Amino acid sequence: MVSLIQIPGLYIGCTPLNSLLKSNLQCFYDSQCLTYLFNRTDIEPLNNQIELSNYSLNTPIETLVEQLFIENMKINYYFNELYDECKPILCSYSYNSKGTITFIFLTVLSLIGGLSVVLKVLSTYLVKLIEIIKRKFLKQTNTINQSN
């Protein structure tokens, strides 16, 4: 007969990854759970007495992964100190690039392709505009001829 033991904080999902992401680390704070899970007694549980943590015991692993397991991060940039340390006389930036035959060929080819697409789109509207102007001009000449 198989006995079922519920492991606190462990969820079962469709895939192992979904199960892991929805689970939490609650079992790792309990020595009895660790003993049952790993069948060893020499594993020490995590310390749940730490009050400075941003995360509770029930925080899903998915949240921990999204936060990259970082409690807090402080980055200080001291550009003024770096500049004062270096004391450059002149600051400049240059970028040298040579156009290869392949680059020039592909650039010209893409320009031609882009122009052909633009002309195809514009030509339909241009033809419609010319037809509208012709019709208006023909109506005006017909009304002028009929009035004479």
Sequence and secondary structure as in RCSB ss.txt:
>XXXX:A:sequence
MVSLIQIPGLYIGCTPLNSLLKSNLQCFYDSQCLTYLFNRTDIEPLNNQIELSNYSLNTPIETLVEQLFIENMKI
NYYFNELYDECKPILCSYSYNSKGTITFIFLTVLSLIGGLSVVLKVLSTYLVKLIEIIKRKFLKQTNTINQSN
>XXXX:A:secstr
       TT    SSHHHHHHH BSGGGG HHHHHHHHS S      TT  S SS TT BHHHHHHTTT S    
   HHHHHHHH  S           HHHHHHHHHHHHHHHHHHHHHHHHHHHHHHHHHHHHHHHHHHHHHHH 
